[in-house]
Amino acid sequence: MGLLGRNGVVLIATVAVGSVKNIGVGVSVDKLKEYVMGSDKPDTLLSGNKTFTVSIEKLYVNSTHAAQVIAGTPVVVEVRPEGTGGGKPKITLTDVILDKCDFKAANNGIIGENITGEGKDIAWGTQ
């Protein structure tokens, strides 16, 4: 059974992020692949560098996250997909550099903010 997304909680540097609309966590691995003459199959196929990304779409509240991007200080981002509570799942990205903070405003809508970053490591666990 799936989890209900609206119960999710996001923390940046142990502080809950308010007014979150969407959260994304990504894991990718570079492939190291080399072919040699005489074969149509890879001679070498290895797992390379790993990347751990996070993206947060939220309503704009203040300049806190823009200041974190400017500071460039590594932070911990914790995603609690099922909300807060003992035994519930969490995803922790460590040493995250927040690298982008975009604002969106339209004359007929609410001001939005998108924050992205990349961490040094990721772990799945429970609270």
N, CA, C and O of each residue as an XYZ file, in Angstrom:
508
protein
N       0.834     -1.167      0.000
C       0.000      0.000      0.000
C       0.884      1.238      0.000
O       1.875      1.294      0.728
N       0.535      2.218     -0.802
C       1.301      3.452     -0.904
C       1.096      4.374      0.288
O       0.191      4.182      1.100
N       1.953      5.373      0.371
C       1.865      6.365      1.434
C       1.157      7.605      0.913
O       1.299      7.956     -0.259
N       0.406      8.261      1.763
C      -0.308      9.466      1.396
C       0.648     10.651      1.454
O       1.126     11.013      2.529
N       0.928     11.256      0.297
C       1.930     12.301      0.186
C       1.680     13.521      1.047
O       2.633     14.160      1.493
N       0.445     13.857      1.289
C       0.163     15.092      2.029
C       0.608     15.025      3.488
O       0.653     16.052      4.164
N       0.934     13.845      3.976
C       1.414     13.713      5.348
C       2.917     13.957      5.481
O       3.439     13.997      6.595
N       3.613     14.119      4.362
C       5.058     14.255      4.368
C       5.553     15.488      5.098
O       4.871     16.511      5.171
N       6.768     15.363      5.641
C       7.440     16.439      6.355
C       8.871     16.513      5.831
O       9.499     15.489      5.561
N       9.381     17.747      5.691
C      10.766     17.958      5.256
C      11.459     18.847      6.282
O      10.907     19.859      6.714
N      12.674     18.460      6.669
C      13.472     19.278      7.575
C      14.780     19.644      6.881
O      15.409     18.804      6.238
N      15.179     20.898      7.019
C      16.494     21.347      6.561
C      17.217     21.856      7.792
O      16.739     22.767      8.467
N      18.374     21.267      8.088
C      19.160     21.639      9.267
C      18.287     21.559     10.523
O      18.309     22.471     11.350
N      17.534     20.498     10.669
C      16.646     20.168     11.802
C      15.433     21.081     11.951
O      14.696     20.961     12.930
N      15.208     21.989     11.004
C      14.050     22.886     11.069
C      13.034     22.453     10.010
O      13.375     22.305      8.836
N      11.780     22.250     10.438
C      10.729     21.851      9.499
C      10.510     22.953      8.466
O      10.440     24.135      8.804
N      10.405     22.547      7.212
C      10.131     23.475      6.114
C       8.622     23.582      5.990
O       7.938     22.569      5.838
N       8.100     24.790      6.053
C       6.657     24.975      5.979
C       6.166     25.140      4.555
O       6.941     25.465      3.656
N       4.898     24.920      4.355
C       4.204     25.158      3.086
C       4.784     24.380      1.914
O       4.825     24.891      0.794
N       5.238     23.140      2.158
C       5.801     22.297      1.099
C       4.671     21.738      0.237
O       3.668     21.241      0.749
N       4.853     21.828     -1.083
C       3.884     21.272     -2.029
C       4.356     19.932     -2.582
O       3.573     18.988     -2.686
N       5.642     19.851     -2.935
C       6.216     18.635     -3.526
C       7.651     18.475     -3.059
O       8.360     19.451     -2.814
N       8.060     17.221     -2.941
C       9.438     16.910     -2.582
C       9.945     15.819     -3.509
O       9.213     14.886     -3.840
N      11.185     15.936     -3.922
C      11.793     14.907     -4.761
C      13.163     14.528     -4.215
O      13.946     15.397     -3.830
N      13.448     13.246     -4.184
C      14.757     12.743     -3.785
C      15.238     11.854     -4.916
O      14.507     10.975     -5.372
N      16.457     12.076     -5.368
C      16.980     11.297     -6.490
C      18.310     10.646     -6.177
O      19.146     11.215     -5.475
N      18.494      9.460     -6.698
C      19.760      8.732     -6.590
C      20.141      8.307     -7.998
O      19.349      7.676     -8.698
N      21.344      8.650     -8.408
C      21.802      8.204     -9.726
C      23.260      7.767     -9.638
O      24.013      8.207     -8.769
N      23.631      6.893    -10.559
C      24.987      6.350    -10.613
C      25.483      6.449    -12.051
O      24.790      6.056    -12.989
N      26.693      6.981    -12.210
C      27.312      7.002    -13.532
C      27.745      5.590    -13.913
O      28.231      4.830    -13.076
N      27.564      5.252    -15.185
C      28.055      3.964    -15.685
C      29.383      4.200    -16.384
O      29.530      5.127    -17.180
N      30.330      3.355    -16.076
C      31.616      3.372    -16.759
C      31.605      2.182    -17.700
O      31.656      1.029    -17.274
N      31.536      2.489    -19.005
C      31.363      1.421    -19.990
C      32.366      1.635    -21.121
O      32.458      2.723    -21.690
N      33.105      0.592    -21.432
C      34.097      0.642    -22.505
C      33.952     -0.571    -23.416
O      33.763     -1.698    -22.959
N      34.044     -0.308    -24.709
C      34.019     -1.359    -25.722
C      35.410     -1.494    -26.327
O      36.181     -0.535    -26.355
N      35.720     -2.679    -26.805
C      36.987     -2.920    -27.496
C      36.698     -3.510    -28.873
O      35.615     -4.040    -29.122
N      37.661     -3.411    -29.737
C      37.519     -3.931    -31.094
C      37.197     -5.415    -31.071
O      37.713     -6.161    -30.239
N      36.346     -5.833    -31.987
C      36.010     -7.242    -32.129
C      34.827     -7.697    -31.288
O      34.492     -8.882    -31.290
N      34.185     -6.775    -30.564
C      33.054     -7.185    -29.734
C      31.982     -6.088    -29.720
O      32.289     -4.896    -29.686
N      30.727     -6.521    -29.749
C      29.637     -5.549    -29.645
C      29.074     -5.497    -28.230
O      28.029     -4.892    -27.987
N      29.769     -6.129    -27.310
C      29.390     -6.123    -25.902
C      30.458     -5.365    -25.113
O      31.631     -5.364    -25.487
N      30.046     -4.724    -24.027
C      31.042     -3.972    -23.258
C      32.112     -4.888    -22.668
O      31.816     -5.958    -22.137
N      33.349     -4.445    -22.773
C      34.477     -5.135    -22.157
C      34.505     -4.821    -20.662
O      34.856     -5.662    -19.835
N      34.129     -3.596    -20.346
C      34.105     -3.139    -18.965
C      32.785     -2.445    -18.697
O      32.376     -1.569    -19.458
N      32.123     -2.826    -17.631
C      30.891     -2.167    -17.208
C      30.921     -2.093    -15.689
O      30.772     -3.099    -14.995
N      31.122     -0.852    -15.180
C      31.277     -0.648    -13.743
C      30.356      0.458    -13.249
O      29.942      1.336    -14.006
N      30.055      0.392    -11.988
C      29.306      1.464    -11.329
C      30.287      2.575    -10.984
O      31.342      2.327    -10.400
N      29.929      3.804    -11.350
C      30.823      4.937    -11.120
C      30.359      5.820     -9.976
O      29.859      5.337     -8.960
N      30.531      7.106    -10.155
C      30.196      8.084     -9.122
C      28.692      8.125     -8.867
O      27.883      7.936     -9.775
N      28.345      8.373     -7.624
C      26.942      8.433     -7.221
C      26.548      9.881     -6.958
O      27.368     10.694     -6.532
N      25.281     10.191     -7.220
C      24.737     11.526     -6.985
C      23.448     11.387     -6.196
O      22.611     10.539     -6.505
N      23.288     12.237     -5.158
C      22.105     12.223     -4.308
C      21.502     13.627     -4.306
O      22.092     14.557     -3.756
N      20.342     13.780     -4.914
C      19.753     15.104     -5.071
C      18.436     15.232     -4.307
O      17.772     14.244     -3.994
N      18.093     16.463     -4.026
C      16.827     16.773     -3.376
C      16.246     18.022     -4.034
O      16.974     18.954     -4.374
N      14.932     18.027     -4.208
C      14.241     19.217     -4.721
C      12.970     19.417     -3.898
O      12.248     18.469     -3.588
N      12.724     20.674     -3.557
C      11.580     21.022     -2.720
C      10.816     22.146     -3.408
O      11.381     23.193     -3.722
N       9.543     21.922     -3.634
C       8.670     22.969     -4.166
C       7.762     23.406     -3.022
O       7.088     22.581     -2.405
N       7.748     24.707     -2.744
C       6.996     25.208     -1.602
C       6.448     26.588     -1.890
O       6.807     27.221     -2.883
N       5.581     27.045     -1.018
C       5.113     28.416     -1.088
C       6.176     29.302     -0.458
O       6.786     28.931      0.545
N       6.395     30.465     -1.043
C       7.396     31.392     -0.506
C       6.908     31.957      0.815
O       5.776     32.430      0.915
N       7.770     31.909      1.838
C       7.438     32.454      3.151
C       8.402     33.578      3.514
O       7.976     34.661      3.916
N       9.705     33.319      3.370
C      10.726     34.332      3.652
C      12.021     33.943      2.935
O      12.038     32.994      2.151
N      13.086     34.665      3.201
C      14.343     34.454      2.461
C      15.284     33.455      3.128
O      16.459     33.402      2.767
N      14.816     32.676      4.072
C      15.670     31.731      4.805
C      16.453     30.808      3.876
O      17.667     30.664      4.021
N      15.767     30.186      2.930
C      16.431     29.183      2.085
C      17.340     29.832      1.046
O      18.362     29.251      0.679
N      16.994     31.010      0.572
C      17.894     31.742     -0.333
C      19.196     32.066      0.401
O      20.276     31.981     -0.183
N      19.095     32.433      1.664
C      20.291     32.723      2.460
C      21.137     31.472      2.642
O      22.365     31.555      2.660
N      20.488     30.297      2.781
C      21.239     29.048      2.911
C      21.980     28.719      1.618
O      23.097     28.205      1.659
N      21.370     29.009      0.479
C      22.034     28.787     -0.807
C      23.257     29.692     -0.904
O      24.338     29.242     -1.283
N      23.087     30.958     -0.565
C      24.196     31.918     -0.646
C      25.323     31.531      0.293
O      26.493     31.626     -0.075
N      24.986     31.094      1.511
C      26.009     30.724      2.499
C      26.828     29.520      2.045
O      28.030     29.455      2.302
N      26.183     28.567      1.371
C      26.893     27.384      0.890
C      27.312     26.419      1.974
O      28.140     25.543      1.726
N      26.771     26.552      3.158
C      27.109     25.672      4.273
C      26.374     24.339      4.135
O      25.163     24.329      3.914
N      27.080     23.224      4.259
C      26.411     21.922      4.167
C      25.356     21.765      5.269
O      25.569     22.166      6.414
N      24.225     21.180      4.902
C      23.133     20.945      5.841
C      22.660     19.499      5.710
O      22.988     18.814      4.741
N      21.898     19.051      6.681
C      21.240     17.754      6.605
C      19.802     18.004      6.187
O      19.130     18.869      6.748
N      19.324     17.243      5.195
C      17.928     17.306      4.774
C      17.297     15.969      5.117
O      17.787     14.915      4.712
N      16.211     16.023      5.864
C      15.505     14.804      6.240
C      14.099     14.851      5.661
O      13.365     15.821      5.854
N      13.738     13.801      4.957
C      12.407     13.677      4.365
C      11.674     12.582      5.121
O      12.165     11.461      5.252
N      10.503     12.922      5.613
C       9.662     11.960      6.325
C       8.391     11.768      5.493
O       7.411     12.488      5.683
N       8.405     10.802      4.575
C       7.313     10.666      3.613
C       5.949     10.399      4.230
O       4.925     10.746      3.640
N       5.922      9.787      5.406
C       4.657      9.438      6.042
C       4.364     10.348      7.242
O       3.451     10.073      8.021
N       5.132     11.423      7.388
C       4.970     12.317      8.526
C       5.884     11.927      9.665
O       6.733     11.046      9.530
N       5.697     12.600     10.799
C       6.537     12.396     11.967
C       5.898     11.399     12.923
O       4.698     11.463     13.188
N       6.714     10.467     13.443
C       6.225      9.500     14.413
C       7.153      8.310     14.524
O       7.827      7.943     13.561
N       7.186      7.717     15.682
C       8.041      6.562     15.929
C       7.794      5.433     14.951
O       6.651      5.034     14.727
N       8.876      4.915     14.362
C       8.786      3.789     13.442
C       8.447      4.166     12.005
O       8.478      3.313     11.117
N       8.126      5.431     11.769
C       7.787      5.846     10.397
C       9.077      6.040      9.591
O      10.130      6.316     10.166
N       8.996      5.896      8.254
C      10.203      5.977      7.436
C      10.778      7.389      7.355
O      10.067      8.384      7.499
N      12.084      7.440      7.120
C      12.753      8.715      6.862
C      13.877      8.480      5.862
O      14.457      7.397      5.787
N      14.165      9.523      5.100
C      15.283      9.519      4.160
C      16.171     10.683      4.570
O      15.707     11.820      4.648
N      17.438     10.411      4.832
C      18.351     11.447      5.300
C      19.460     11.656      4.283
O      20.198     10.730      3.948
N      19.567     12.881      3.799
C      20.662     13.271      2.916
C      21.627     14.119      3.744
O      21.222     15.109      4.354
N      22.902     13.730      3.765
C      23.876     14.434      4.592
C      24.810     15.293      3.755
O      25.042     15.032      2.574
N      25.340     16.329      4.405
C      26.257     17.282      3.768
C      25.686     17.826      2.465
O      26.371     17.868      1.443
N      24.431     18.238      2.512
C      23.755     18.770      1.330
C      24.174     20.218      1.108
O      24.134     21.043      2.020
N      24.570     20.500     -0.110
C      24.798     21.882     -0.532
C      23.549     22.303     -1.285
O      23.257     21.778     -2.360
N      22.814     23.253     -0.719
C      21.653     23.806     -1.428
C      22.214     24.706     -2.521
O      22.926     25.668     -2.235
N      21.893     24.391     -3.773
C      22.552     25.078     -4.887
C      21.637     25.960     -5.724
O      22.102     26.625     -6.650
N      20.343     25.977     -5.414
C      19.444     26.787     -6.228
C      18.186     27.121     -5.441
O      17.640     26.280     -4.727
N      17.740     28.353     -5.582
C      16.499     28.799     -4.964
C      15.825     29.726     -5.975
O      16.290     30.842     -6.205
N      14.736     29.265     -6.573
C      14.005     30.037     -7.579
C      12.678     30.506     -7.014
O      12.036     29.796     -6.240
N      12.268     31.708     -7.404
C      10.965     32.227     -7.016
C      10.089     32.346     -8.243
O      10.562     32.699     -9.324
N       8.813     32.050     -8.075
C       7.856     32.174     -9.173
C       6.666     32.974     -8.663
O       6.111     32.672     -7.607
N       6.281     33.992     -9.417
C       5.119     34.788     -9.037
C       4.303     35.103    -10.280
O       4.853     35.417    -11.335
N       2.995     35.017    -10.146
C       2.078     35.385    -11.219
C       1.025     36.309    -10.620
O       0.743     36.250     -9.423
N       0.452     37.156    -11.457
C      -0.512     38.116    -10.927
C      -1.798     37.463    -10.437
O      -2.615     38.120     -9.791
N      -1.985     36.211    -10.729
C      -3.201     35.519    -10.285
C      -2.899     34.299     -9.418
O      -3.695     33.362     -9.366
N      -1.742     34.308     -8.730
C      -1.401     33.134     -7.941
C      -0.566     33.469     -6.725
O      -0.277     34.632     -6.442
N      -0.192     32.438     -6.025
C       0.624     32.539     -4.825
C       2.094     32.449     -5.239
O       2.433     31.714     -6.167
N       2.958     33.187     -4.560
C       4.390     33.143     -4.866
C       4.938     31.792     -4.445
O       4.729     31.340     -3.319
N       5.640     31.160     -5.367
C       6.225     29.855     -5.105
C       7.735     29.932     -5.023
O       8.346     30.900     -5.476
N       8.328     28.909     -4.442
C       9.778     28.828     -4.272
C      10.207     27.393     -4.532
O       9.588     26.454     -4.031
N      11.265     27.221     -5.315
C      11.840     25.897     -5.575
C      13.272     25.893     -5.070
O      14.049     26.799     -5.369
N      13.613     24.867     -4.302
C      14.944     24.735     -3.724
C      15.522     23.406     -4.186
O      14.837     22.384     -4.151
N      16.781     23.413     -4.618
C      17.436     22.161     -4.996
C      18.790     22.063     -4.317
O      19.381     23.072     -3.931
N      19.275     20.831     -4.174
C      20.578     20.614     -3.584
C      21.093     19.224     -3.873
O      20.389     18.373     -4.417
N      22.330     19.018     -3.496
C      22.970     17.715     -3.684
C      23.741     17.359     -2.431
O      24.478     18.178     -1.882
N      23.558     16.111     -1.981
C      24.215     15.650     -0.762
C      25.380     14.730     -1.029
O      25.560     14.222     -2.136
N      26.163     14.529      0.001
C      27.322     13.650     -0.077
C      26.935     12.187      0.101
O      27.583     11.289     -0.437
N      25.839     11.958      0.885
C      25.412     10.581      1.141
C      23.909     10.557      1.419
O      23.292     11.598      1.639
N      23.332      9.359      1.406
C      21.903      9.187      1.644
C      21.694      7.911      2.442
O      22.431      6.938      2.280
N      20.682      7.922      3.306
C      20.358      6.732      4.088
C      18.851      6.647      4.276
O      18.181      7.657      4.491
N      18.327      5.429      4.192
C      16.922      5.168      4.477
C      16.858      4.526      5.850
O      17.648      3.638      6.173
N      15.909      4.984      6.655
C      15.765      4.411      7.975
C      14.387      4.698      8.538
O      13.453      5.008      7.798
N      14.269      4.594      9.847
C      13.024      4.906     10.528
C      13.304      5.917     11.633
O      14.428      6.052     12.116
N      12.255      6.612     12.008
C      12.377      7.634     13.052
C      12.424      6.991     14.427
O      12.525      7.692     15.433
